[in-house]
Each structure stands twice: as structure tokens, then as C-alpha cells.
């Protein structure tokens, strides 16, 4: 049975802090006394039926202990870079892997017009754990990744040893009277996107990317943290020109 090792309750005050220090940068002040240990970092590709999942692995500094394996799950429209400031402050004996969910970061996208449901992200966790050969592991989930981590732990309690949730709001439970209306909105949004020409994605300067993040669904990103996310969230296409790596399908209504 998994254990819930830690949660952060989203009070009004905490939401203000998280808004100001998005991307887990609050670790800078909360863990000033924790020494940063240099670790070998690898880029991983996990095969999927539609391409691959990308992940970033920090290898343990000692012989791997099966009881010290942790998978990190990022929030909606973020990527594995969300944890770049946190992992160096974690126990270096842990084998640590941060995942780019499908359609995020450096991971493959679903076919054009396909819907991104919560079930897809649970599949991502299973594919990653199976590829790594992890029968048991711990989970740290941020925002949407926290919802996914909690759901996965409920479905597979025998696999999840510990669960840590960061910036996780109440579960999204649809009003039965609005269920079909919400589902219709999602389906219509994906149909419209399926007819859209995506062969020439928008090109942005770094300043424009920073503005997009700062006015996103959860505003308050700091510029330095945005640049951290840009390492996986943007692809350079010229001098100070970038395109987003995340799928445009994430801009449609998201059905949980």
C-alpha cells in the first residue's frame, strides 16, 4: 500500500506563494541549507505506439536501491524541466526520473485532432515504469501531475511506495447535468483543431515566450523559471526565434 508522504494544502496564502514562485523555485529559500550534489544526467526515450516519451534521469550517486526510485510528474503545459531546481536538492541516492507527458516537452504528440484525456497521462506513467523495469517506485506530482499521481496510486497501490503532491487542487468532478455539455465542448474543439493547418507553427522571440507564460492559465511565472522550462518547451529556429514543442491540441478544452 502506498503512503502519502507529503501534501501542500492550497490555502489562499499558499496559492499566492506558488503563483510568485512557480516551477518549484520556492525550493531556493526553503532548502538553502541543503547541499547541491552534482549527478550524472541522462536523456531517455520510452517507446510508445505513436512515437516516444521523453524523460530526464538523474542517476544515483551510489549503487541503486530498488526502494529509492522516484518518478516526477509535471503540471499541465509544463515539462520535466519543472523539477530542475528541485532534484539537485533531493537525496542523491535516489534514482530520479522526470517525465515529459505525451504532447509536452520533448515527448511525441498524439495524431492531429486526437483528444488528451487524463487516461493518457496514466498510460504514460505505466509505460515509463515498465520501460525502466520498476515494479515499485515513489511518485512526486505537481499540479496536473499530482492528480495523475494520486489516481495512479489508487489504481496501482501495490506499485507506488510513497506519494508526494505539490500544488494540487481538489479533483475535477463534473456536474452530471453539465457532463455531456463539457464532453461536447471537448469534441467540437478537437474537430476544429483537426481542420486547422498546423504545418507552420507560430514563431516567438524569447521575450514573447516569457510574456505567454506569464499570462498563461496559471500566471506568475518568474523569467528565470520560464527560461528553465524553455529548454524542453521550446525549439530554436533561428536567432532569438522559437517554436513551442508542446502540441497545439492542449489549447483545446481539456476533458478530465
ROVEX-834589 format. One record per residue: x, y negated, z of N, C-alpha, C in turn. Coordinates in steps of 0.1 Angstrom, whole numbers, padded with zeros to 4 digits, always signed. Layout:
BEGIN
XYZXYZXYZ
...
// end
This chain:
BEGIN
+0008+0012+0000+0000+0000+0000+0009-0012+0000
+0006-0022-0008+0013-0034-0009+0011-0043+0003
+0020-0052+0006+0019-0061+0017+0019-0075+0011
+0010-0084+0016+0010-0098+0012+0020-0105+0022
+0032-0107+0016+0043-0112+0024+0042-0127+0027
+0036-0135+0018+0035-0149+0020+0026-0156+0010
+0018-0165+0015+0010-0173+0006+0011-0188+0010
+0008-0196+0000+0007-0211+0003-0008-0215+0001
-0014-0219+0012-0028-0223+0010-0028-0237+0004
-0037-0239-0006-0037-0251-0014-0046-0261-0007
-0041-0267+0004-0048-0278+0010-0046-0291+0002
-0053-0301+0005-0052-0314-0003-0038-0319-0002
-0031-0318+0010-0018-0323+0012-0008-0314+0004
-0010-0301+0004-0001-0292-0004-0002-0295-0019
-0015-0297-0024-0016-0300-0038-0009-0312-0042
-0008-0322-0033-0001-0334-0036+0014-0331-0037
+0019-0323-0028+0033-0319-0029+0036-0311-0041
+0028-0301-0044+0030-0293-0056+0029-0301-0069
+0020-0311-0069+0019-0320-0081+0032-0328-0083
+0038-0332-0071+0050-0340-0072+0062-0332-0076
+0062-0320-0070+0074-0311-0072+0071-0299-0079
+0065-0300-0091+0061-0289-0100+0073-0281-0103
+0071-0269-0108+0082-0260-0112+0090-0255-0100
+0084-0255-0088+0091-0250-0077+0103-0258-0072
+0104-0271-0076+0115-0279-0072+0115-0282-0058
+0104-0279-0051+0104-0282-0036+0114-0274-0029
+0119-0263-0036+0130-0254-0030+0142-0262-0027
+0144-0273-0034+0156-0281-0032+0157-0287-0018
+0146-0291-0013+0146-0296+0001+0143-0285+0011
+0135-0275+0007+0131-0265+0017+0142-0256+0020
+0152-0254+0011+0162-0244+0013+0176-0250+0011
+0178-0262+0016+0191-0269+0014+0202-0261+0021
+0199-0253+0031+0210-0246+0038+0213-0233+0032
+0205-0228+0022+0207-0215+0016+0218-0217+0005
+0229-0209+0007+0240-0210-0003+0235-0204-0017
+0240-0211-0027+0237-0206-0041+0247-0196-0045
+0243-0184-0049+0252-0174-0053+0251-0172-0068
+0263-0172-0075+0263-0170-0089+0261-0155-0092
+0252-0153-0102+0248-0139-0105+0249-0138-0120
+0251-0125-0125+0251-0123-0139+0236-0123-0144
+0234-0131-0155+0221-0132-0160+0220-0126-0174
+0209-0119-0177+0207-0113-0190+0194-0117-0195
+0193-0117-0209+0180-0119-0216+0175-0105-0220
+0163-0102-0217+0157-0089-0220+0146-0091-0231
+0144-0080-0238+0133-0079-0247+0126-0066-0245
+0113-0066-0242+0105-0055-0239+0096-0052-0251
+0097-0041-0257+0089-0038-0269+0074-0038-0266
+0066-0043-0275+0051-0042-0274+0045-0039-0288
+0033-0035-0288+0027-0032-0302+0027-0043-0311
+0028-0056-0307+0027-0068-0315+0040-0075-0316
+0051-0070-0310+0064-0076-0310+0072-0073-0298
+0074-0083-0289+0081-0081-0277+0078-0091-0266
+0081-0087-0254+0080-0096-0243+0094-0100-0239
+0096-0113-0237+0110-0118-0233+0110-0119-0218
+0122-0117-0212+0123-0118-0198+0138-0122-0194
+0140-0128-0183+0153-0132-0178+0156-0124-0165
+0167-0117-0165+0171-0109-0154+0184-0114-0147
+0182-0115-0134+0194-0118-0125+0198-0105-0119
+0210-0100-0122+0214-0087-0117+0218-0088-0102
+0216-0078-0094+0220-0078-0080+0235-0078-0079
+0240-0084-0068+0255-0085-0066+0260-0073-0060
+0252-0063-0056+0256-0051-0051+0249-0039-0058
+0252-0027-0054+0245-0016-0060+0230-0017-0059
+0223-0014-0070+0209-0017-0070+0202-0008-0060
+0193-0014-0052+0185-0007-0042+0170-0007-0048
+0164+0005-0050+0151+0005-0055+0140-0002-0047
+0144-0005-0034+0134-0012-0026+0136-0027-0027
+0146-0032-0036+0149-0046-0038+0147-0049-0053
+0135-0048-0058+0132-0051-0072+0121-0061-0072
+0122-0072-0078+0111-0082-0078+0108-0087-0092
+0096-0088-0096+0091-0093-0109+0085-0107-0106
+0089-0117-0113+0084-0131-0112+0074-0134-0123
+0062-0139-0119+0052-0142-0129+0049-0157-0129
+0050-0164-0140+0049-0178-0141+0034-0183-0143
+0032-0196-0143+0018-0201-0144+0014-0203-0159
+0002-0207-0161-0004-0209-0174+0004-0220-0182
+0008-0217-0194+0015-0225-0203+0029-0228-0198
+0034-0222-0188+0048-0223-0183+0056-0212-0189
+0067-0208-0183+0075-0197-0188+0085-0193-0177
+0093-0183-0180+0102-0178-0169+0111-0188-0163
+0114-0199-0171+0122-0210-0165+0116-0216-0153
+0104-0214-0150+0098-0219-0137+0106-0215-0125
+0113-0204-0126+0119-0199-0114+0134-0201-0114
+0139-0209-0124+0154-0211-0125+0159-0218-0112
+0151-0226-0106+0156-0233-0094+0154-0225-0081
+0146-0215-0082+0143-0207-0070+0152-0195-0069
+0154-0187-0080+0162-0175-0079+0176-0176-0073
+0183-0186-0077+0197-0187-0070+0197-0188-0055
+0185-0191-0049+0184-0193-0035+0177-0180-0029
+0174-0170-0037+0169-0158-0031+0181-0148-0028
+0178-0138-0020+0188-0128-0016+0194-0122-0029
+0207-0124-0031+0213-0119-0044+0214-0104-0045
+0210-0097-0034+0210-0082-0035+0198-0077-0043
+0188-0086-0046+0176-0081-0053+0178-0082-0068
+0173-0071-0075+0173-0071-0089+0160-0079-0093
+0163-0091-0099+0152-0101-0101+0149-0103-0116
+0137-0102-0120+0133-0103-0134+0121-0113-0135
+0123-0124-0143+0113-0134-0146+0107-0131-0160
+0094-0130-0161+0088-0126-0174+0082-0138-0181
+0083-0139-0194+0075-0148-0202+0063-0140-0206
+0051-0144-0202+0039-0138-0206+0037-0138-0221
+0029-0129-0226+0026-0130-0241+0021-0144-0245
+0027-0149-0256+0023-0162-0260+0029-0174-0253
+0038-0171-0244+0045-0181-0236+0060-0179-0238
+0068-0190-0237+0082-0189-0237+0087-0183-0250
+0096-0173-0248+0103-0166-0259+0096-0153-0263
+0084-0150-0257+0077-0138-0260+0069-0139-0273
+0066-0128-0279+0058-0128-0291+0044-0133-0289
+0037-0138-0299+0023-0142-0298+0014-0131-0303
+0002-0131-0299-0008-0122-0304-0011-0127-0318
-0018-0118-0327-0021-0123-0340-0030-0136-0340
-0029-0144-0350-0036-0156-0351-0051-0154-0348
-0056-0163-0339-0070-0162-0336-0074-0152-0325
-0064-0144-0321-0067-0135-0310-0069-0142-0297
-0078-0136-0288-0081-0142-0275-0071-0138-0265
-0067-0147-0256-0058-0145-0245-0067-0143-0232
-0069-0131-0228-0077-0127-0216-0067-0124-0205
-0072-0124-0193-0064-0121-0181-0059-0106-0182
-0067-0098-0189-0062-0084-0190-0049-0083-0198
-0047-0092-0207-0035-0092-0215-0022-0094-0206
-0024-0103-0196-0012-0105-0187-0010-0094-0177
-0020-0086-0174-0018-0075-0166-0011-0064-0174
-0015-0063-0187-0007-0053-0195+0008-0057-0196
+0010-0070-0197+0024-0075-0197+0032-0070-0185
+0026-0070-0173+0033-0066-0161+0036-0051-0162
+0026-0043-0167+0028-0028-0168+0038-0025-0178
+0038-0032-0190+0048-0029-0200+0062-0032-0195
+0063-0043-0188+0076-0047-0183+0081-0037-0172
+0073-0034-0162+0077-0025-0152+0081-0011-0157
+0073-0006-0167+0075+0007-0173+0088+0007-0181
+0091-0004-0188+0103-0005-0196+0115-0006-0187
+0114-0012-0175+0125-0013-0166+0127+0000-0158
+0117+0009-0159+0118+0021-0151+0115+0019-0136
+0107+0008-0133+0104+0005-0119+0091+0012-0115
+0091+0022-0107+0079+0028-0102+0073+0020-0091
+0081+0013-0083+0077+0004-0073+0085-0009-0073
+0079-0020-0070+0085-0033-0070+0077-0043-0063
+0083-0055-0061+0076-0066-0055+0072-0076-0065
+0063-0085-0062+0058-0095-0071+0058-0109-0065
+0063-0119-0072+0061-0133-0068+0054-0139-0080
+0042-0145-0077+0034-0151-0087+0031-0165-0084
+0032-0174-0095+0030-0188-0093+0017-0191-0101
+0007-0198-0095-0005-0202-0102-0012-0191-0109
-0013-0191-0123-0019-0181-0130-0012-0167-0128
+0001-0168-0126+0009-0156-0123+0005-0150-0110
+0001-0159-0100-0003-0154-0087-0016-0147-0088
-0025-0152-0097-0038-0145-0099-0035-0131-0105
-0026-0131-0115-0023-0118-0122-0016-0108-0112
-0007-0114-0104+0000-0105-0094-0010-0099-0084
-0019-0107-0079-0029-0103-0069-0038-0092-0076
-0043-0094-0088-0051-0084-0095-0044-0072-0097
-0031-0073-0102-0023-0061-0104-0021-0053-0091
-0018-0060-0080-0016-0053-0068-0029-0046-0063
-0040-0051-0066-0053-0044-0062-0055-0032-0071
-0051-0033-0084-0053-0022-0093-0043-0011-0091
-0030-0015-0087-0019-0005-0086-0012-0007-0072
-0019-0005-0061-0013-0008-0048-0001+0001-0045
-0001+0013-0052+0010+0022-0050+0023+0018-0056
+0022+0008-0065+0034+0003-0072+0040-0010-0066
+0031-0018-0060+0035-0031-0055+0039-0030-0040
+0051-0032-0037+0056-0032-0023+0053-0044-0015
+0055-0056-0021+0053-0069-0015+0047-0078-0025
+0039-0088-0020+0033-0098-0029+0035-0112-0023
+0040-0121-0031+0041-0135-0026+0034-0143-0036
+0025-0152-0031+0017-0161-0040+0020-0175-0038
+0022-0183-0048+0026-0197-0047+0016-0205-0055
+0010-0215-0049+0002-0225-0056-0010-0217-0063
-0017-0208-0056-0027-0200-0062-0041-0205-0056
-0050-0209-0065-0063-0214-0061-0072-0202-0060
-0085-0205-0056-0095-0195-0055-0097-0187-0068
-0100-0175-0068-0103-0167-0080-0114-0174-0088
-0112-0173-0102-0122-0179-0111-0133-0169-0112
-0144-0172-0106-0156-0163-0107-0167-0170-0114
-0171-0165-0125-0181-0171-0134-0195-0170-0128
-0203-0181-0129-0217-0181-0125-0224-0172-0135
-0231-0161-0131-0238-0153-0140-0246-0160-0151
-0252-0171-0147-0261-0179-0156-0252-0186-0167
-0240-0188-0164-0231-0195-0173-0221-0186-0180
-0222-0173-0177-0212-0163-0182-0212-0163-0197
-0224-0161-0203-0224-0160-0218-0221-0173-0225
-0224-0184-0219-0221-0197-0225-0206-0199-0225
-0199-0194-0214-0184-0195-0213-0178-0186-0223
-0183-0174-0224-0178-0165-0234-0179-0170-0248
-0191-0175-0251-0193-0181-0264-0184-0192-0268
-0181-0201-0258-0172-0212-0260-0158-0206-0263
-0153-0196-0257-0140-0190-0260-0140-0184-0274
-0150-0176-0277-0151-0170-0290-0151-0180-0302
-0159-0191-0300-0160-0201-0310-0147-0209-0311
-0140-0211-0300-0127-0218-0301-0117-0210-0308
-0117-0197-0306-0107-0188-0313-0111-0187-0328
-0124-0187-0332-0127-0187-0346-0122-0199-0353
-0124-0211-0346-0120-0223-0352-0105-0223-0354
-0097-0218-0344-0083-0218-0345-0078-0208-0356
-0086-0197-0358-0082-0188-0368-0083-0193-0382
-0091-0204-0384-0091-0210-0397-0082-0222-0398
-0075-0225-0388-0066-0237-0388-0052-0233-0394
-0046-0242-0401-0033-0240-0407-0022-0242-0396
-0015-0232-0392-0005-0233-0382+0009-0232-0387
+0010-0232-0400+0023-0230-0407+0033-0241-0404
+0028-0253-0401+0036-0265-0398+0033-0270-0384
+0039-0264-0374+0036-0269-0360+0041-0283-0358
+0034-0290-0349+0038-0304-0346+0053-0305-0341
+0060-0315-0345+0074-0317-0341+0074-0329-0331
+0082-0328-0320+0082-0338-0310+0097-0342-0307
+0099-0354-0302+0111-0358-0296+0111-0353-0281
+0123-0353-0275+0123-0349-0261+0114-0358-0252
+0114-0371-0255+0106-0380-0247+0091-0377-0249
+0087-0373-0261+0073-0369-0264+0069-0356-0257
+0079-0347-0256+0076-0334-0249+0074-0337-0234
+0082-0345-0229+0081-0349-0215+0068-0355-0212
+0063-0364-0221+0050-0370-0219+0039-0360-0220
+0040-0350-0229+0030-0340-0230+0029-0332-0217
+0040-0328-0211+0040-0320-0199+0034-0329-0187
+0038-0341-0187+0034-0350-0176+0019-0353-0177
+0013-0351-0188-0002-0353-0190-0009-0340-0193
-0003-0329-0188-0009-0316-0191-0021-0313-0181
-0025-0300-0181-0037-0296-0173-0033-0298-0158
-0021-0297-0154-0017-0300-0141-0006-0310-0141
-0009-0323-0141+0001-0334-0142+0010-0335-0130
+0021-0341-0132+0030-0343-0121+0044-0337-0123
+0047-0331-0134+0060-0326-0137+0071-0337-0135
+0082-0333-0130+0094-0342-0130+0102-0340-0142
+0108-0350-0148+0115-0349-0161+0126-0338-0160
+0133-0337-0149+0144-0326-0149+0138-0313-0149
+0126-0311-0143+0120-0298-0143+0114-0295-0157
+0109-0305-0164+0104-0303-0178+0115-0298-0187
+0127-0304-0185+0139-0300-0193+0142-0285-0190
+0140-0281-0178+0143-0267-0175+0133-0258-0182
+0120-0262-0182+0110-0254-0190+0112-0255-0205
+0118-0266-0210+0120-0267-0224+0130-0257-0230
+0139-0252-0221+0149-0242-0226+0143-0230-0232
+0131-0226-0227+0124-0215-0232+0111-0219-0239
+0106-0231-0236+0093-0236-0241+0094-0244-0253
+0106-0247-0258+0108-0255-0270+0119-0249-0278
+0118-0251-0291+0128-0247-0301+0133-0259-0308
+0146-0261-0308+0152-0273-0315+0151-0271-0330
+0146-0281-0338+0145-0280-0352+0152-0292-0359
+0161-0299-0352+0168-0310-0357+0173-0319-0346
+0179-0330-0349+0184-0339-0340+0173-0345-0331
+0172-0341-0318+0162-0346-0309+0148-0343-0315
+0146-0331-0321+0133-0327-0326+0130-0313-0321
+0118-0311-0316+0115-0298-0310+0101-0294-0315
+0099-0280-0315+0085-0275-0316+0083-0266-0304
+0070-0265-0300+0067-0256-0289+0068-0242-0292
+0073-0233-0283+0073-0219-0286+0060-0212-0281
+0053-0218-0272+0040-0212-0268+0030-0212-0279
+0021-0202-0280+0011-0201-0290+0001-0212-0289
-0004-0217-0301-0014-0227-0301-0027-0222-0296
-0029-0208-0295-0041-0202-0291-0044-0206-0276
-0033-0210-0269-0035-0213-0255-0043-0226-0253
-0044-0234-0264-0051-0246-0264-0066-0245-0265
-0071-0232-0268-0085-0229-0268-0090-0226-0254
-0103-0226-0252-0108-0223-0239-0103-0209-0235
-0099-0208-0222-0093-0195-0217-0103-0188-0209
-0105-0175-0213-0115-0167-0206-0108-0158-0196
-0112-0159-0183-0105-0151-0173-0114-0139-0170
// end
